[in-house]
Amino acid sequence: MKTHIKPAEGKLGILIPGLGAVATTLIAGVEAVKKGISQPIGSLTQMGSIRLGKRTENRYPKVKDFVPLANLNDIVFGGWDVYSDNVYEAAMKAKVLEPGLLNAVKAELEVVVPMKAAFDHNYAKNLIATNIKSGTRHELAQAVMNDILTFKEKHNCDRIVLVWCGSTEIYYEASEIHESLEKFEQALIDDDKRISPSMIYAYSALKLGIPFANGAPNLTVDIPAMIELAKLTDTPIAGKDFKTGQTLMKTILAPGLAARSLGVRGWFSTNILGNRDGLVLDDPDNFKTKEVSKLGVLEDILRPEDNPELYGDLYHKIRIDYYPPHGDNKESWDNIDIFGWLGYKMQIKINFLCRDSILAAPIALDLALFSDLAKRAGLSGIQEWLSFYLKSPQTAPGLQPENDIFKQLIKLQNTLRHLMGEDLITHLGLDYYQELVDVL
């Protein structure tokens, strides 16, 4: 049965905390696509197809033609940042996109001026913030909610979504103030410093019934208080950490090794990057947050506890180093020590010269569009089907995350089929051959 989904009528406002390299690349890219001078490559919602029914039916529509997503021409961008540069200025400084492309959409970018950010220097010590709000945690949350409502009215938006594209915050674990919405709201009033800036944005969005997706490894919505609020306001949440670069490669390669029952003795990963994210991660406390997010991927895919002969002695090491000359062009090296038949050793070497924001921008777009779809479809709380885009998928308490990108894709596609009343696809395929036997 097809789910009732409200139509994507009117304008969709995409508000982004953190108008840095990723966000400006996203905004400039969408504006370029609108003008027909670029293609939204890497975006499943725009470029991807989905199979419907039996293979013999040859039904492979584009995702954007299958589900009622917001049209790119109906999107309006805004956001907050710790620096006052408009999106054109910030994009020029980020040096991800060529000046020629940015100049082609300069007018559209210059009008996106960041609102003052809710910020706490203790959560990102390497940033020298100059465009920030003042006040208690409660006052900051009220100010962010006012920003959202003002933006919605000013730009005549029918719907809003928030996608965190800000920096990685320092590592910290959930405490008693995160255990319930009541305790969290009291902690806001008490100006409790254990409430991070990203939580202020998430709370503000969810309180207004606005979907929130977390593109960083921060705790943010992955706490009982936020899950409770999301359910209370019938609002979708998804987190955490955009799956780009090295982790993307791991979620592609590790399932292949596991599928062939090949052993892995060690996996050493190191990265260098020089953008604002690299600067923030140069602080050990911020790096630990990223490390925890990245480390869990292999263990979840290979499951050493279930396959001790193959992965029980797995040594997994991750390093990230700040290297300004590379800018946004992140470079990663992986050394993988594997073994096969009779325990004979082999190695795999990967040198991935990627562009961090080029990989992240279409993820941010898809999360925004799918989160809006989920809200209109009446879905609320954790959207595990969006784990396809995330390094550290959010799941129900006690449920082990699925990090195999191919299984994640099946989950995403089957969710879309379910929403649209199409048959789910298991890829079993025996029916084709049984029909052949019956004919003979």
C-alpha positions in Angstrom: 0.0 0.0 0.0 1.3 3.4 -1.0 2.1 5.8 1.9 0.3 9.1 1.8 3.0 11.7 1.1 2.2 15.4 1.2 3.3 17.0 -2.2 6.5 19.0 -2.4 4.7 22.3 -3.0 6.3 25.7 -2.6 9.8 26.5 -1.5 12.1 24.3 0.6 14.6 26.2 2.7 17.9 24.4 3.4 19.5 26.0 6.4 23.1 25.0 7.2 25.1 25.6 10.4 28.6 26.0 9.0 28.9 27.8 5.7 32.4 26.5 5.0 33.9 24.4 2.2 31.2 21.7 2.1 28.2 24.1 2.3 29.5 26.6 -0.2 30.4 23.8 -2.6 26.8 22.5 -2.2 25.2 25.9 -2.7 27.3 26.9 -5.7 26.8 23.5 -7.2 23.0 23.6 -6.9 22.9 27.1 -8.4 25.1 26.0 -11.3 22.8 23.0 -11.9 19.8 25.3 -11.9 21.5 27.4 -14.7 22.3 24.3 -16.7 26.1 24.8 -16.6 26.9 21.7 -14.4 25.5 18.3 -13.6 24.7 17.0 -10.0 27.1 14.1 -10.3 27.3 12.1 -7.0 23.7 12.8 -6.0 21.6 9.7 -5.9 18.4 11.8 -5.8 19.3 13.6 -9.0 21.4 11.1 -11.0 20.5 7.7 -9.6 17.9 5.2 -10.9 15.9 2.5 -9.0 14.7 -0.8 -10.3 11.0 -1.5 -9.9 9.3 -4.9 -10.2 10.9 -7.9 -12.0 14.0 -7.5 -14.1 11.9 -8.6 -17.1 9.8 -5.4 -16.7 12.7 -3.1 -17.4 11.5 -0.4 -15.1 14.4 1.8 -14.0 13.1 5.3 -13.4 15.3 8.1 -12.0 14.8 8.4 -8.2 13.7 12.0 -8.6 11.0 10.9 -11.0 9.9 8.0 -8.7 9.4 9.8 -5.4 8.0 13.3 -4.9 11.2 15.2 -4.0 11.6 18.9 -3.8 12.7 20.4 -7.2 16.2 22.0 -7.1 14.6 25.2 -8.5 12.4 25.4 -5.4 15.4 25.4 -3.0 16.5 28.5 -1.0 19.7 28.4 1.0 20.7 30.1 4.2 22.7 29.3 7.3 25.0 30.4 10.1 28.8 30.7 10.3 31.4 31.8 12.8 32.8 34.1 10.0 30.8 36.9 8.3 31.8 36.1 4.7 28.9 35.7 2.3 28.8 32.4 0.4 30.7 33.8 -2.6 33.5 35.1 -0.5 33.7 31.9 1.6 33.7 29.7 -1.5 36.5 31.8 -3.0 38.5 31.4 0.2 37.8 27.6 0.3 39.3 27.2 -3.2 37.3 24.0 -3.9 35.6 25.3 -7.1 37.2 27.2 -9.9 36.7 31.0 -9.9 35.1 30.8 -13.4 32.3 28.6 -12.1 31.8 30.7 -8.9 31.7 33.9 -10.9 28.9 32.4 -13.1 26.7 32.1 -10.0 28.2 35.1 -8.1 24.9 37.0 -7.8 23.1 33.9 -6.3 26.0 33.3 -3.8 26.5 36.9 -2.6 22.9 37.1 -1.3 23.5 34.2 1.1 24.9 36.0 4.1 25.5 33.9 7.3 23.6 34.6 10.4 25.6 34.9 13.6 26.5 31.4 14.9 25.8 29.8 18.2 29.3 28.9 19.2 31.4 27.8 22.1 35.2 28.1 21.6 35.8 25.1 23.9 34.2 22.7 21.3 36.5 23.9 18.5 39.6 25.5 20.0 41.4 26.1 16.7 38.7 28.4 15.3 38.9 32.1 15.9 35.2 33.0 15.7 34.2 36.5 14.8 30.5 36.2 13.9 28.8 34.7 16.9 25.8 35.2 19.2 26.0 35.9 22.9 23.8 34.6 25.7 23.1 31.4 27.7 22.4 28.1 26.0 18.7 28.7 26.4 18.9 32.2 24.9 21.0 30.8 22.0 18.4 28.2 21.3 15.6 30.8 21.3 17.7 33.0 19.0 18.3 30.1 16.5 14.6 29.3 16.5 13.9 33.0 15.7 16.4 32.9 12.9 14.7 29.9 11.4 11.2 31.4 11.6 12.5 34.8 10.3 14.2 33.1 7.3 11.1 31.0 6.5 8.9 34.1 6.4 11.4 36.3 4.6 11.9 33.8 1.8 8.3 32.5 1.7 9.4 28.9 2.4 6.8 26.2 2.9 9.2 23.8 4.6 12.7 24.0 6.2 15.4 21.3 6.8 18.7 21.7 8.7 21.9 20.0 7.7 24.9 20.4 10.0 28.0 21.1 7.9 29.9 22.7 10.7 33.2 21.5 12.3 33.8 18.4 14.3 33.3 19.1 18.0 35.5 17.8 20.8 34.9 14.3 22.0 32.5 13.8 24.9 30.1 11.2 26.0 26.4 11.5 26.9 25.7 12.4 30.5 22.6 12.6 32.7 21.4 15.8 31.1 21.1 14.1 27.8 18.9 11.2 29.1 15.5 12.9 28.7 14.0 15.9 27.1 13.0 17.3 30.5 16.6 17.1 31.8 18.0 18.6 28.6 15.6 21.6 28.6 16.5 22.2 32.2 20.2 22.1 31.3 19.5 24.7 28.6 18.0 27.0 31.2 21.0 26.3 33.5 23.4 27.1 30.7 25.1 23.7 31.1 28.3 23.6 29.1 27.7 19.9 28.3 25.3 21.1 25.7 27.3 21.6 22.5 26.6 24.1 19.8 25.4 21.4 17.4 22.9 20.3 20.0 21.5 23.8 20.2 20.8 23.8 16.5 19.4 20.3 16.6 17.1 21.1 19.5 16.0 24.4 17.9 15.1 22.6 14.6 13.3 19.6 16.2 11.4 21.8 18.6 9.9 23.5 15.5 9.3 20.2 13.8 12.1 20.7 11.3 14.2 17.7 10.2 17.9 17.7 11.2 20.7 15.7 9.6 24.2 15.6 11.2 27.1 15.7 8.8 29.8 15.6 11.5 30.7 12.9 14.0 29.4 15.0 16.9 27.0 13.4 19.4 24.3 16.0 18.5 21.0 14.0 17.9 22.4 10.6 19.0 21.1 11.1 22.6 17.8 10.0 24.2 16.6 13.6 24.7 16.8 14.4 20.9 15.2 11.1 19.9 12.4 11.8 22.4 11.9 15.3 20.9 12.0 14.0 17.4 9.2 11.6 18.1 7.2 14.2 20.1 7.2 16.6 17.1 7.0 13.8 14.4 10.3 14.9 12.9 13.0 12.8 11.1 16.6 12.8 12.3 19.7 11.2 10.8 23.3 11.1 11.8 26.2 11.1 11.8 29.3 12.1 9.7 29.2 12.4 5.9 30.6 9.2 4.4 33.4 10.5 2.1 36.9 9.7 1.1 38.7 7.0 3.0 35.6 5.6 4.9 33.7 5.4 1.6 36.4 3.2 0.2 36.4 1.0 3.4 32.6 0.4 3.2 33.1 -0.6 -0.5 36.2 -2.8 -0.1 35.6 -4.4 3.3 32.3 -6.0 2.3 34.0 -7.6 -0.7 36.8 -9.1 1.4 34.2 -10.4 3.9 32.1 -11.8 1.1 35.0 -13.9 -0.1 36.0 -14.9 3.5 39.4 -13.4 3.1 41.2 -12.6 6.3 42.4 -9.1 7.4 45.3 -8.8 9.8 45.7 -5.1 9.7 44.3 -1.9 8.2 46.4 1.2 8.5 44.8 4.5 7.3 46.3 7.9 7.2 45.0 11.2 5.8 46.3 14.7 5.1 44.0 17.7 4.4 44.3 21.4 4.8 40.8 22.9 4.9 39.0 24.2 8.0 38.0 20.7 9.0 41.7 19.7 9.0 42.5 22.7 11.1 39.9 21.8 13.7 41.0 18.1 13.7 44.5 19.2 14.4 43.3 19.4 18.1 43.5 16.0 19.7 40.1 16.4 21.4 38.4 17.0 18.1 40.3 14.3 16.3 39.2 11.7 18.9 35.5 12.4 17.9 36.4 11.7 14.2 38.5 8.7 15.1 35.7 7.0 17.1 33.4 7.5 14.1 35.8 6.1 11.6 37.1 3.2 13.7 33.7 1.5 14.1 33.1 1.0 10.4 35.5 -2.0 9.9 34.5 -3.8 13.1 30.8 -3.5 12.2 31.3 -4.9 8.7 33.9 -7.7 9.5 32.4 -8.6 12.9 35.6 -10.0 14.5 33.6 -11.6 17.4 31.7 -13.7 14.9 34.7 -14.5 12.6 37.7 -14.8 15.0 39.7 -16.9 12.5 39.6 -14.2 9.9 39.4 -10.9 11.8 40.0 -11.7 15.5 43.5 -10.2 15.4 42.6 -7.2 13.3 44.7 -4.1 14.0 43.0 -1.0 12.8 44.9 2.3 13.0 43.7 5.8 11.8 45.6 9.1 11.5 44.7 12.5 10.2 47.3 15.2 9.8 46.7 18.9 9.0 48.6 19.9 5.9 47.6 23.4 4.6 49.1 23.2 1.1 46.6 20.5 0.1 43.6 22.6 1.0 40.3 20.7 0.4 42.1 18.1 -1.7 42.3 15.4 1.0 44.8 12.6 0.3 44.5 9.2 2.0 46.7 6.1 2.1 45.6 2.7 3.2 47.8 -0.3 3.8 45.7 -3.5 4.2 47.3 -6.7 5.2 45.1 -9.6 4.2 45.5 -13.4 4.0 43.9 -16.1 1.9 43.9 -19.8 1.3 46.0 -21.7 3.9 46.9 -18.4 5.6 49.1 -17.0 2.8 49.7 -13.3 3.1 48.8 -10.6 0.6 48.6 -6.8 0.6 46.4 -4.1 -0.8 47.6 -0.5 -1.1 45.2 2.5 -1.8 46.2 6.1 -2.5 43.0 8.1 -2.8 43.5 11.7 -4.0 40.0 12.9 -3.4 38.2 16.3 -3.0 36.5 16.2 0.3 33.8 18.8 -0.4 33.1 17.5 -3.9 32.2 14.1 -2.3 30.3 15.7 0.6 28.2 18.2 -1.2 25.9 15.8 -3.0 25.5 13.8 0.3 24.3 17.0 2.0 21.9 17.6 -0.8 20.4 14.1 -0.7 20.1 14.1 3.1 18.2 17.4 2.9 15.8 16.2 0.1 15.2 12.8 1.7 14.7 14.3 5.2 12.1 16.6 3.7 10.5 13.6 2.0 10.5 11.7 5.2 8.7 14.6 7.0 6.1 14.8 4.4 5.6 11.0 4.5 4.9 11.1 8.2 8.2 9.4 9.2 9.7 10.5 12.5 12.6 9.7 14.7 15.7 7.9 13.5 15.8 7.3 9.7 18.2 4.3 9.5 17.6 4.1 5.8 19.7 7.2 5.4 22.7 5.4 6.8 23.9 5.0 3.2 25.3 8.5 3.5 26.9 8.3 7.0 30.1 7.0 8.5 28.4 6.3 11.8 24.8 5.4 11.2 22.2 6.2 13.9 20.1 3.2 15.0 17.6 2.3 17.6 19.2 1.7 21.1 20.8 -1.7 21.2 20.7 -2.2 17.5 24.0 -2.8 15.8 24.5 -0.4 12.8 24.9 -1.8 9.3 27.9 -0.2 7.6 28.1 -2.4 4.4 27.3 0.2 1.7 25.6 -2.3 -0.5 23.2 -3.4 2.2 22.6 0.2 3.0 21.7 0.9 -0.6 19.2 -2.0 -0.6 17.7 -0.6 2.6 17.4 2.9 1.1 15.9 1.7 -2.1 13.4 -0.7 -0.4 12.3 2.2 1.8 11.5 4.2 -1.3 9.7 1.3 -2.8 7.7 0.8 0.4 6.7 4.5 0.5 5.5 4.3 -3.1 3.6 1.0 -2.7 6.0 -1.0 -4.9 7.1 -4.5 -4.2 10.3 -4.8 -2.1 13.2 -6.5 -4.0 15.1 -9.3 -2.3 17.3 -10.3 -5.3 16.5 -13.9 -4.8 15.6 -14.5 -8.4 14.4 -18.1 -8.2 11.0 -17.2 -9.6 12.5 -16.6 -13.0 13.9 -20.1 -13.2 10.8 -21.7 -11.7 8.8 -20.1 -14.5 11.2 -21.6 -17.0 10.7 -25.1 -15.5 7.0 -24.7 -15.5 7.0 -23.7 -19.2 9.1 -26.8 -20.1 
